[in-house]
């Protein structure tokens, strides 16, 4: 009887000790204030479950072995990138750009070790059928090497033609390496296409395999979200689109077809894009970087065009949050107009302040989001930010012709970001992403035209109408916002 009567008190004491210890650990790790408060609230408010959640997903753990390999690889590919780029790079003319461009270059170089390169050209592809057809054409023209990495590969439609093109390439002796995320493409991995590729001679690897071991010593939810294709060291693709045909992808999600854009590039920018993919490949295989660089045709890359661009990879091992710093620099550089497109908008405090600050200093800010998204939690958490953005003059446009999935930013049409990163905390802190920062008016004008076409197919929110939505919706949105750093 005495022991039984002590159980509640012992449980309370145990909860107090656990909550105190975890809260102390959170404080000592110095995360963003919102993240720290969210976790401390969770472990205190929900006994045991909150502590278990923190131990599983509360820290950016990639595993000690993987972290060591990433550190070695960063040195290798930064060295190789500089060596290869130096052989073919034309001199950068910073006088042709705004002063902020050179500052962003220095920031990106110091944070991730990859400098801006001159001598590239690119073409924006904005239709899924055009993107897949262009990809098949380039694969069919490959002579030496094909490097591919994606988060999702989904069977059906023109995506299957990419499979057929890879099989043809391997059969004529082209070295083909395909790296696909183990979780994002789980249905694809369970199908027959991976075996079809392997039987034809394509080297196919799963990125970041998930399992009990990874859950204990790392995290299963840290995913490879990059989309990169490199062919013969001469042509590369990157952008928001997964290897899917929208006509056959998530048709039951009630969001319409996914709307994406990819950039097909040639010239010196191909080298850093290729080296990012090669670094990811080496984490899953035992191949040496020199061997892959040689077979990929990266020993010398001819400059093509006049665009100046910088590749910024990011991931959970980046403790200085280099990508976030680059995004903040880009937003703060805007003087007249700032346009942002993202499918998921759950920003951290610093990015939210920067966007509000831009509007506050008189910049015309346009935020373009899809009317519907495939994540209910993200949908409501995102909506909690709308009113305070509109209160300072931010124009919010809801795209009505499908799930707008393009990730892009333009500042005054002269500084641009285009890539795989969503403006949410998962993309900024947890996923492995790749972003392209382009300095110059030519690409900025093209990207801005695409953004304007999205605005033309959107409905602009009215702040007074939005403020009259039901109280229970506001309560749900704000509640999810409080725990969004955890989600």
DAZIJO-V883940 format. One record per residue. N is the residue number from 1. RES is the residue in one letter. SS is DSSP state (a for helix, b for strand, c for the rest). PSI is psi in degrees with one decimal (NA if undefined). NEAR is the number of other C-alpha atoms within 8 Angstrom. Layout:
# DAZIJO-V883940
N,RES,SS,PSI,NEAR
N,RES,SS,PSI,NEAR
This chain:
# DAZIJO-V883940
1,X,c,-43.6,4
2,X,a,-43.4,5
3,X,a,-43.6,6
4,X,a,-37.3,6
5,X,a,-21.4,8
6,X,a,-13.2,8
7,X,a,-49.4,8
8,X,a,-39.6,7
9,X,a,-40.0,8
10,X,a,-40.1,8
11,X,a,-41.6,8
12,X,a,-42.3,8
13,X,a,-43.7,8
14,X,a,-44.0,8
15,X,a,-41.3,11
16,X,a,-43.3,9
17,X,a,-46.7,8
18,X,a,-47.0,9
19,X,a,-39.1,12
20,X,a,-44.2,8
21,X,a,-44.8,8
22,X,a,-39.7,11
23,X,a,-40.2,11
24,X,a,-39.9,8
25,X,a,-41.6,8
26,X,a,-45.8,12
27,X,a,-42.6,9
28,X,a,-23.9,6
29,X,a,-9.9,6
30,X,c,54.2,8
31,X,c,-179.0,8
32,X,c,148.5,6
33,X,a,-44.3,7
34,X,a,-39.1,9
35,X,a,-46.1,10
36,X,a,-47.2,12
37,X,a,-38.1,8
38,X,a,-44.5,12
39,X,a,-39.9,14
40,X,a,-37.9,12
41,X,a,-44.3,8
42,X,a,-46.4,10
43,X,a,-23.4,16
44,X,a,-40.2,11
45,X,a,-28.0,7
46,X,c,93.3,8
47,X,c,140.6,9
48,X,c,-57.9,8
49,X,a,-41.6,8
50,X,a,-40.8,13
51,X,a,-42.2,13
52,X,a,-43.8,8
53,X,a,-42.1,9
54,X,a,-43.4,11
55,X,a,-30.6,8
56,X,a,-43.8,10
57,X,a,13.9,9
58,X,c,-16.4,9
59,X,c,154.8,7
60,X,c,72.3,10
61,X,c,122.5,8
62,X,c,-2.0,12
63,X,c,138.7,9
64,X,a,-42.1,6
65,X,a,-45.1,6
66,X,a,-38.9,9
67,X,a,-40.3,10
68,X,a,-41.8,8
69,X,a,-39.0,9
70,X,a,-41.5,10
71,X,a,-41.8,8
72,X,a,-42.7,8
73,X,a,-37.3,9
74,X,a,-43.0,10
75,X,a,-43.5,8
76,X,a,-50.8,9
77,X,a,-24.3,11
78,X,a,-41.0,10
79,X,a,-46.8,8
80,X,a,-38.7,8
81,X,a,-46.1,12
82,X,a,-40.3,10
83,X,a,-46.4,8
84,X,a,-42.2,13
85,X,a,-40.8,13
86,X,a,-31.0,7
87,X,a,-26.7,7
88,X,a,1.3,11
89,X,c,136.2,12
90,X,c,157.2,7
91,X,c,135.6,5
92,X,c,134.2,7
93,X,c,89.5,6
94,X,a,-19.8,9
95,X,a,-19.2,6
96,X,a,-6.5,5
97,X,c,167.8,10
98,X,c,152.6,8
99,X,a,-31.7,8
100,X,a,-27.5,7
101,X,a,-46.1,11
102,X,a,-35.4,10
103,X,a,-41.2,8
104,X,a,-38.0,11
105,X,a,-46.7,11
106,X,a,-40.3,9
107,X,a,-50.1,9
108,X,a,-40.5,15
109,X,a,-41.9,11
110,X,a,-30.1,7
111,X,a,-39.9,8
112,X,a,-6.2,9
113,X,c,8.5,9
114,X,c,117.6,13
115,X,c,168.0,11
116,X,c,142.2,10
117,X,b,142.4,13
118,X,b,155.0,15
119,X,b,49.7,15
120,X,b,158.0,17
121,X,b,152.8,11
122,X,b,161.9,8
123,X,b,123.5,7
124,X,b,128.2,10
125,X,b,124.2,11
126,X,c,3.6,9
127,X,c,131.5,9
128,X,a,-41.3,12
129,X,a,-39.4,8
130,X,a,-41.3,9
131,X,a,-50.3,11
132,X,a,-39.4,12
133,X,a,-41.0,9
134,X,a,-40.5,8
135,X,a,-44.6,9
136,X,a,-42.8,11
137,X,a,-44.5,8
138,X,a,-36.8,9
139,X,a,-40.7,12
140,X,a,-23.4,10
141,X,c,-4.2,6
142,X,c,139.9,12
143,X,c,-31.1,6
144,X,c,-49.8,12
145,X,b,143.4,14
146,X,b,125.8,15
147,X,b,127.4,14
148,X,b,132.1,12
149,X,b,135.7,12
150,X,b,159.0,15
151,X,c,-44.0,14
152,X,c,136.9,11
153,X,b,124.7,12
154,X,c,131.2,12
155,X,c,150.3,9
156,X,c,144.3,9
157,X,c,-143.6,9
158,X,c,-17.5,11
159,X,a,-31.3,14
160,X,a,-27.3,9
161,X,a,-28.2,9
162,X,a,-39.5,11
163,X,a,-49.4,10
164,X,a,-39.2,8
165,X,a,-39.4,11
166,X,a,-40.9,13
167,X,a,-43.0,12
168,X,a,-40.7,9
169,X,a,-46.1,13
170,X,a,-38.6,13
171,X,a,-23.6,9
172,X,c,11.3,6
173,X,c,7.9,7
174,X,c,135.0,12
175,X,b,117.6,10
176,X,b,123.5,13
177,X,b,127.0,11
178,X,b,122.9,11
179,X,b,117.1,12
180,X,b,137.7,15
181,X,b,137.9,17
182,X,c,-30.7,12
183,X,c,-46.2,8
184,X,c,-34.2,8
185,X,c,30.9,13
186,X,a,-46.0,9
187,X,a,-36.1,7
188,X,a,-40.9,12
189,X,a,-28.1,10
190,X,a,-10.3,6
191,X,c,-163.7,7
192,X,c,-15.1,8
193,X,a,-38.7,9
194,X,a,-42.3,10
195,X,a,-36.7,7
196,X,a,-42.5,8
197,X,a,-45.7,14
198,X,a,-41.7,10
199,X,a,-26.6,7
200,X,a,-8.0,9
201,X,c,6.0,10
202,X,c,131.8,14
203,X,b,109.3,9
204,X,b,129.1,11
205,X,b,146.1,9
206,X,b,132.1,10
207,X,b,135.7,12
208,X,c,61.1,11
209,X,c,140.8,10
210,X,c,150.2,9
211,X,c,-177.7,7
212,X,a,-42.1,6
213,X,a,-45.7,7
214,X,a,-33.7,12
215,X,a,-34.9,11
216,X,a,-44.5,8
217,X,a,-6.4,9
218,X,c,-139.3,11
219,X,c,132.5,13
220,X,c,-16.2,11
221,X,c,7.0,5
222,X,c,111.9,11
223,X,c,154.2,13
224,X,b,103.2,13
225,X,c,7.5,11
226,X,c,152.2,11
227,X,c,106.5,16
228,X,b,135.0,15
229,X,b,132.3,12
230,X,b,128.5,15
231,X,b,118.3,15
232,X,c,18.4,13
233,X,c,15.2,14
234,X,c,-33.0,11
235,X,b,139.0,12
236,X,b,155.5,15
237,X,b,144.3,12
238,X,b,163.1,12
239,X,b,-155.3,15
240,X,c,-16.1,13
241,X,c,131.9,11
242,X,c,172.3,9
243,X,b,75.3,9
244,X,c,152.6,14
245,X,c,113.9,14
246,X,a,-23.6,10
247,X,a,-16.1,7
248,X,a,10.1,10
249,X,c,123.2,9
250,X,c,49.6,6
251,X,c,-18.9,9
252,X,c,7.5,4
253,X,c,-8.9,7
254,X,c,41.4,6
255,X,c,2.5,10
256,X,c,-174.8,9
257,X,c,149.4,11
258,X,b,138.2,10
259,X,b,117.7,12
260,X,c,172.6,13
261,X,c,146.0,13
262,X,b,153.0,13
263,X,b,121.9,11
264,X,b,120.3,12
265,X,b,154.7,13
266,X,b,157.0,14
267,X,b,-159.8,15
268,X,c,-24.3,17
269,X,a,-17.5,15
270,X,a,-34.7,14
271,X,a,-56.7,13
272,X,a,-33.6,11
273,X,a,-44.2,12
274,X,a,-41.1,14
275,X,a,-29.8,11
276,X,a,-47.2,10
277,X,a,-41.7,12
278,X,a,-39.8,11
279,X,a,-42.8,13
280,X,a,-39.6,9
281,X,a,-42.9,10
282,X,a,-25.0,11
283,X,a,-21.9,10
284,X,a,-6.1,10
285,X,c,178.0,6
286,X,c,11.9,6
287,X,c,149.2,7
288,X,c,149.8,7
289,X,a,-35.1,10
290,X,a,-40.1,6
291,X,a,-44.5,8
292,X,a,-41.8,10
293,X,a,-41.0,12
294,X,a,-46.8,9
295,X,a,-23.4,10
296,X,c,-5.6,13
297,X,c,33.0,12
298,X,c,5.9,12
299,X,c,-34.4,7
300,X,c,125.6,9
301,X,c,123.0,13
302,X,c,136.4,8
303,X,c,142.6,13
304,X,c,119.6,10
305,X,c,-171.4,8
306,X,c,9.5,8
307,X,b,143.9,13
308,X,b,124.4,13
309,X,b,157.0,13
310,X,b,129.5,14
311,X,b,129.0,14
312,X,b,98.6,12
313,X,b,154.3,11
314,X,b,161.3,13
315,X,c,-179.3,11
316,X,c,-16.2,13
317,X,c,-7.5,7
318,X,c,87.3,8
319,X,c,-20.7,5
320,X,c,4.4,5
321,X,c,57.4,10
322,X,a,-41.4,11
323,X,a,-43.7,10
324,X,a,-41.0,9
325,X,a,-38.7,8
326,X,a,-40.9,11
327,X,a,-40.6,9
328,X,a,-40.4,11
329,X,a,-39.9,9
330,X,a,-46.9,12
331,X,a,-42.8,12
332,X,a,-16.9,8
333,X,a,-17.4,8
334,X,c,132.7,12
335,X,c,-36.4,9
336,X,c,-41.7,9
337,X,b,139.6,12
338,X,b,123.2,15
339,X,b,129.0,13
340,X,b,135.4,11
341,X,b,135.5,12
342,X,c,143.0,15
343,X,c,-30.0,13
344,X,c,123.8,12
345,X,b,94.1,11
346,X,b,75.0,12
347,X,c,158.4,10
348,X,c,174.6,10
349,X,a,-40.1,7
350,X,a,-40.0,8
351,X,a,-39.2,11
352,X,a,-43.2,9
353,X,a,-38.7,8
354,X,a,-42.5,11
355,X,a,-44.6,10
356,X,a,-39.0,11
357,X,a,-38.1,8
358,X,a,-47.0,16
359,X,a,-37.9,13
360,X,a,-27.9,9
361,X,c,13.0,6
362,X,c,5.1,8
363,X,c,136.7,12
364,X,b,110.0,12
365,X,b,127.4,13
366,X,b,121.6,12
367,X,b,117.4,11
368,X,b,120.5,15
369,X,b,155.6,14
370,X,b,145.7,14
371,X,c,-36.4,9
372,X,c,141.2,9
373,X,c,165.2,12
374,X,c,5.2,7
375,X,c,114.9,6
376,X,a,-41.7,7
377,X,a,-45.0,7
378,X,a,-38.5,11
379,X,a,-49.0,11
380,X,a,-38.0,11
381,X,a,-41.1,15
382,X,a,-42.3,13
383,X,a,-22.1,8
384,X,c,-16.4,11
385,X,c,-15.9,9
386,X,a,-47.8,9
387,X,a,-44.6,10
388,X,a,-24.5,7
389,X,a,-46.5,11
390,X,a,-29.6,11
391,X,a,-27.3,8
392,X,c,7.4,9
393,X,c,6.5,10
394,X,c,132.2,13
395,X,b,119.7,12
396,X,b,123.8,12
397,X,b,127.2,13
398,X,b,113.6,12
399,X,b,130.0,16
400,X,c,-1.1,11
401,X,c,29.8,9
402,X,c,-174.5,13
403,X,b,99.7,16
404,X,b,116.2,13
405,X,c,-1.9,12
406,X,c,136.5,13
407,X,b,112.4,15
408,X,b,154.4,12
409,X,b,135.4,11
410,X,b,136.7,15
411,X,b,110.7,16
412,X,c,24.6,10
413,X,c,14.8,13
414,X,c,-17.3,13
415,X,b,131.6,15
416,X,b,152.6,16
417,X,b,135.2,11
418,X,b,130.1,11
419,X,b,-140.2,12
420,X,c,-7.3,14
421,X,c,129.0,10
422,X,c,157.3,11
423,X,b,60.3,11
424,X,b,165.1,11
425,X,a,-28.8,11
426,X,a,-47.4,7
427,X,a,-38.9,12
428,X,a,-30.2,15
429,X,a,-27.7,9
430,X,a,-42.9,12
431,X,c,155.6,14
432,X,b,115.2,14
433,X,b,166.3,13
434,X,b,131.7,13
435,X,b,144.8,12
436,X,b,119.1,11
437,X,b,121.2,12
438,X,b,128.5,13
439,X,b,118.9,14
440,X,c,155.9,12
441,X,a,-33.8,9
442,X,a,-54.4,8
443,X,a,-37.9,12
444,X,a,-38.9,15
445,X,a,-42.7,10
446,X,a,-45.6,9
447,X,a,-38.8,13
448,X,a,-37.0,11
449,X,a,-39.7,8
450,X,a,-44.9,8
451,X,a,-39.5,10
452,X,a,-35.9,8
453,X,a,-33.2,8
454,X,a,-41.5,10
455,X,a,-40.3,11
456,X,a,-23.2,6
457,X,c,25.4,9
458,X,b,164.7,12
459,X,b,129.7,9
460,X,b,134.9,8
461,X,c,143.4,10
462,X,c,125.4,6
463,X,a,-38.3,9
464,X,a,-40.7,6
465,X,a,-42.9,8
466,X,a,-36.5,9
467,X,a,-15.2,7
468,X,c,9.2,6
469,X,c,158.8,8
470,X,c,148.9,6
471,X,a,-39.9,6
472,X,a,-29.5,6
473,X,a,-43.0,8
474,X,a,-41.4,10
475,X,a,-44.7,8
476,X,a,-45.0,9
477,X,a,-46.5,13
478,X,a,-31.6,10
479,X,a,-46.0,9
480,X,a,-31.2,11
481,X,a,-38.2,11
482,X,a,-37.8,8
483,X,c,8.0,9
484,X,c,-32.9,9
485,X,c,-29.6,11
486,X,c,-42.3,8
487,X,c,NA,4
